[in-house]
Structure formats: structure tokens, C-alpha cells
């Protein structure tokens, strides 16, 4: 790990002022991602700004319009255990509880989770020189290497790195928004626009500007969100990233047909992936196994498999089927 300067921000304006015009600076809260990457030599910031003393960024509350407001410094475990979240956005709570370990959930911040970086071994191990995300223009060893944990959707000829966050999958399903602050002022970013597909610039992972800090996540209220779940398939039952995962939510009409549906996929894409075509197909239909199978097929229709991850197409289709059938049986208070 290279030497760095640690600075402390007392409030939001202080944090923004400190980072403005400072090259190679990063904010730190829980540090569960950044410190790990610094130890590996992947991240080498010269300045780190500790924002844990900033007041008001750890609140979790429901706004007057029914939307959920989550401060960027709220810890994963606190949000997962919030009774209002469990009742009205159960998939959100489940996605948090099924991520990381108990110790990490107690430390990791919501803002940091949104910006965690890929677990692709060719990115995280600097002994591999060919990684376009870490060293733009060098190539991608994952293309023909061990790629079981790499993406099938949203890939490019330059990068197939998988997005790892469970939380981000549920936020994608619920059309969340991100509030940020920088020297230029505050702005609101649609969650679907926060993360970038690799394209020709895999080193650019999100749309945040230099010195811009996430301050909150806003999750709109919806009837579908109350009948939701997060289904995660993994190699072991704890402390493991998803092989496939689905954040699914439905609102049913009185006759059992689908009025509203949300499907977001994890474990298969370069960013949190919304299965829009599958959603359009499901509207107006009743949930049964053949319908759910077709939704799964549509969700993975654009997949570009590699040698080691082709099995995920069928696995994700079955994950979607299981999620939808479980939602059909779910009783909503």
C-alpha cells in the first residue's frame, strides 16, 4: 500500500471543499471496498477524506410522499433491519442481508456499496497486466481465461467484468434515484444512469464527476414493492457473491393478472440489469411456470456467454421462474 494523506471532513461543505481541485482523492466511510483495493495495489489514492463525522447522512426515513430516504452513511445492517424497509421494500432488505458477512454489513455504508468495484480476478490481481478496466488499452485476460464469474449481459470487446452488488440489483428494480453533492451544487441521478456499461471505456464505471459525493438514495413507494423478494443463488449460503440473483416485484389485479412487475438481475451483467423486455411480456398475464419460463428466456435473450459462464443462461432463467412463482404465493399484509 502506498503512503497517503488522511483528511477529516466535519460537514458536507467541508467534504466538498477539501476534495475540490485535489487530484487522486477518495472519500471513505466504512472502507470495506476501498481499503481492500488499496492493499491489493489496485487503488492508489494520494488523499483520503474521512466523511464519517458528517452529520445527517446516516438517517433512514420515509418522506411525506411515501418514498424511502436512505442516507449515504447508513450502514447496510441498519437499513436491512429497518421495519419500514422490511414491510414496504422487502427485496431491498433481503438484498442487504444476503450480501457480505455480518461484520462487513455493520461497517459498510450504503453509498460505498453503490460504488463497489468488480471482483473479476484479472482486475484485482495486479500480476495480470492485461485489464482494460485497471490499465486502459492493455487488453482483457478474462475473455479467454477463467471467466465463470464474469458477465454475459452488457459486455463489450474490451471488458466482461461483472458488477457485484446485491443492493444495487434491488435498487434497479425499484427505480431508485441518487442524490449527490459537489462544488457545482447538488443533483439527482436516476439509478439506471449511475452505472455505465464498459463499451470502449471500461475504466469509467459510473457517471459521477470528480469530487462528487453520493449523499442519499431515494426509493419511490409502489404497490409492487410490497410484494417483492430478492432471490440469490450462490455456491455457498453465506459470504458469497451471487452466481445469479433476481430482485422481483409484482402487483396483481383482482383476477390474478399482473398489473405491474419489476425484474432486475444480478450475477450476470456488467451493471445492475433491468429485464425490461421480460417485464413488458409479463404485463397482463397470470403467473404460471410456462409464462415465467418465457420471461426468463426473454431476460437472457441478449446474453453473450463465454467458455465458463454459459451455464448461467439456464440458471438465471430458472432463478426468474422460482422468483415469480414464490411471489405468486406470497401473502402481502
HUJO-V405900 format. One record per residue. RES is the residue in one letter. SS is DSSP state (hx for helix, st for strand, lp for the rest). PHI is phi in whole degrees, -180 to 180 (* if undefined). PSI is psi as a letter, one per 40 degrees, with the letter a starting at -180 (none if undefined). Layout:
RES_SS_PHI_PSI ; RES_SS_PHI_PSI
//
This chain:
X_lp_*_h ; X_lp_-77_i ; X_lp_-61_i ; X_lp_-147_i ; X_st_-100_h ; X_st_-101_h ; X_st_-117_i ; X_st_-120_h ; X_lp_-99_h ; X_lp_-90_d ; X_lp_-152_a ; X_hx_-62_d ; X_hx_-63_d ; X_hx_-65_d ; X_hx_-61_d ; X_hx_-66_d ; X_hx_-65_d ; X_hx_-62_d ; X_hx_-83_e ; X_lp_-63_h ; X_lp_78_e ; X_lp_-98_h ; X_lp_-78_i ; X_lp_55_f ; X_st_-118_i ; X_st_-136_i ; X_st_-80_i ; X_st_-137_h ; X_lp_-124_c ; X_lp_-72_d ; X_lp_76_e ; X_lp_-70_e ; X_lp_-103_d ; X_hx_-62_d ; X_hx_-62_d ; X_hx_-58_d ; X_hx_-71_d ; X_hx_-67_d ; X_hx_-64_d ; X_hx_-80_e ; X_lp_82_e ; X_lp_-82_d ; X_lp_-103_h ; X_lp_-137_f ; X_lp_-68_i ; X_lp_-86_d ; X_st_-134_h ; X_st_-123_h ; X_st_-108_h ; X_st_-78_h ; X_lp_-109_e ; X_lp_-67_d ; X_lp_-87_e ; X_lp_-70_h ; X_lp_-80_i ; X_lp_89_e ; X_lp_-93_e ; X_lp_-111_e ; X_lp_-77_i ; X_st_-128_h ; X_st_-153_i ; X_st_-102_h ; X_lp_-76_i ; X_lp_-60_d ; X_lp_-84_e ; X_lp_92_e ; X_lp_-76_i ; X_st_-93_h ; X_st_-110_h ; X_st_-118_h ; X_st_-66_i ; X_lp_-65_d ; X_lp_-94_e ; X_lp_-60_h ; X_st_-86_i ; X_hx_-53_d ; X_hx_-66_d ; X_hx_-65_d ; X_hx_-69_d ; X_hx_-61_d ; X_lp_-92_e ; X_lp_-68_h ; X_hx_-64_d ; X_hx_-67_d ; X_hx_-63_d ; X_hx_-61_d ; X_hx_-80_d ; X_hx_-100_e ; X_lp_-139_f ; X_hx_-57_d ; X_hx_-62_d ; X_hx_-65_d ; X_hx_-61_d ; X_hx_-64_d ; X_hx_-65_d ; X_hx_-75_d ; X_hx_-67_d ; X_lp_-90_e ; X_lp_-102_i ; X_lp_58_a ; X_lp_-124_i ; X_hx_-58_d ; X_hx_-63_d ; X_hx_-69_d ; X_hx_-63_d ; X_hx_-73_d ; X_hx_-103_d ; X_lp_-71_h ; X_st_-91_i ; X_hx_-64_d ; X_hx_-60_d ; X_hx_-67_d ; X_hx_-61_d ; X_hx_-63_d ; X_lp_-109_e ; X_lp_-64_i ; X_lp_-103_i ; X_lp_-60_i ; X_lp_-97_e ; X_lp_-54_h ; X_hx_-62_d ; X_hx_-77_e ; X_hx_-83_d ; X_hx_-85_e ; X_lp_-107_h ; X_lp_-71_e ; X_lp_-67_d ; X_lp_-87_h ; X_lp_-81_d ; X_lp_-93_g ; X_st_-151_h ; X_lp_-66_d ; X_lp_-76_d ; X_lp_-89_d ; X_lp_-134_g ; X_lp_-51_h ; X_lp_90_e ; X_lp_-83_d ; X_lp_112_a ; X_st_-139_h ; X_lp_-70_e ; X_lp_-69_d ; X_lp_-55_d ; X_lp_-114_e ; X_lp_-98_a ; X_lp_-77_h ; X_lp_-127_f ; X_lp_-61_d ; X_lp_-95_e ; X_lp_-105_i ; X_lp_-86_i ; X_lp_-116_e ; X_st_-118_i ; X_lp_76_e ; X_lp_-83_i ; X_st_-143_i ; X_lp_-64_e ; X_lp_-106_e ; X_st_-166_h ; X_lp_-128_f ; X_lp_-67_h ; X_lp_-90_h ; X_lp_-79_h ; X_lp_-98_e ; X_lp_-74_h ; X_lp_-76_d ; X_hx_-54_d ; X_hx_-64_d ; X_hx_-66_d ; X_hx_-69_d ; X_hx_-66_d ; X_hx_-64_d ; X_hx_-66_d ; X_lp_-98_e ; X_lp_55_f ; X_lp_-68_i ; X_st_-128_i ; X_st_-116_h ; X_st_-100_h ; X_st_-132_i ; X_st_-142_h ; X_st_-148_a ; X_lp_-62_d ; X_lp_-83_e ; X_st_115_a ; X_st_-97_i ; X_st_-154_i ; X_st_-116_h ; X_st_-117_h ; X_st_-63_h ; X_hx_-58_d ; X_hx_-62_d ; X_hx_-98_e ; X_hx_-67_d ; X_st_-94_i ; X_lp_-109_i ; X_lp_-74_i ; X_lp_-65_d ; X_lp_50_b ; X_lp_-90_e ; X_lp_-131_g ; X_lp_-64_e ; X_lp_-72_e ; X_lp_-96_h ; X_lp_-103_e ; X_st_-148_i ; X_lp_-94_e ; X_lp_-67_i ; X_lp_-87_i ; X_lp_-55_h ; X_lp_81_e ; X_lp_-88_h ; X_st_-120_h ; X_st_-71_h ; X_st_-111_d ; X_st_-162_i ; X_st_-119_h ; X_st_-113_h ; X_st_-115_h ; X_lp_-63_i ; X_lp_-76_i ; X_lp_-158_i ; X_hx_-65_d ; X_hx_-65_d ; X_hx_-61_d ; X_hx_-71_d ; X_lp_-105_g ; X_st_-142_i ; X_st_-155_i ; X_st_-121_h ; X_st_-106_h ; X_st_-125_h ; X_st_-103_h ; X_lp_-146_i ; X_lp_-73_d ; X_lp_-140_i ; X_lp_-84_e ; X_lp_-149_i ; X_lp_50_f ; X_lp_-148_h ; X_lp_-74_i ; X_lp_-70_h ; X_lp_-78_d ; X_st_-142_i ; X_st_-153_i ; X_st_-139_h ; X_st_-100_h ; X_st_-127_i ; X_st_-148_i ; X_st_-140_i ; X_st_-118_h ; X_st_-105_i ; X_lp_-77_i ; X_lp_-61_d ; X_lp_-91_e ; X_lp_90_e ; X_st_-79_i ; X_st_-83_h ; X_st_-90_d ; X_st_-143_i ; X_st_-147_i ; X_st_-129_h ; X_st_-134_h ; X_st_-127_i ; X_st_-114_i ; X_st_-128_i ; X_lp_82_e ; X_lp_-134_e ; X_st_-135_i ; X_lp_-79_e ; X_lp_-150_i ; X_lp_-55_h ; X_st_-113_h ; X_st_-91_h ; X_lp_-89_g ; X_hx_-65_d ; X_hx_-64_d ; X_hx_-65_d ; X_hx_-62_d ; X_hx_-62_d ; X_hx_-64_d ; X_hx_-76_d ; X_lp_-58_h ; X_lp_86_e ; X_lp_-105_i ; X_st_-91_i ; X_lp_-81_h ; X_lp_-144_i ; X_hx_-65_d ; X_hx_-61_d ; X_hx_-65_d ; X_hx_-66_d ; X_hx_-63_d ; X_hx_-66_d ; X_hx_-62_d ; X_hx_-64_d ; X_hx_-64_d ; X_hx_-66_d ; X_hx_-62_d ; X_lp_-107_e ; X_lp_-64_d ; X_lp_-97_e ; X_lp_-65_i ; X_lp_-121_g ; X_lp_-74_i ; X_lp_-112_a ; X_lp_-55_d ; X_lp_-97_e ; X_lp_-117_e ; X_lp_-62_d ; X_hx_-61_d ; X_hx_-69_d ; X_hx_-62_d ; X_hx_-66_d ; X_hx_-65_d ; X_hx_-67_d ; X_hx_-58_d ; X_hx_-70_d ; X_hx_-63_d ; X_hx_-64_d ; X_hx_-58_d ; X_hx_-61_d ; X_hx_-63_d ; X_hx_-67_d ; X_hx_-68_d ; X_hx_-66_d ; X_hx_-64_d ; X_hx_-60_d ; X_hx_-88_e ; X_lp_-74_h ; X_lp_-89_h ; X_lp_-110_h ; X_lp_-70_none
//
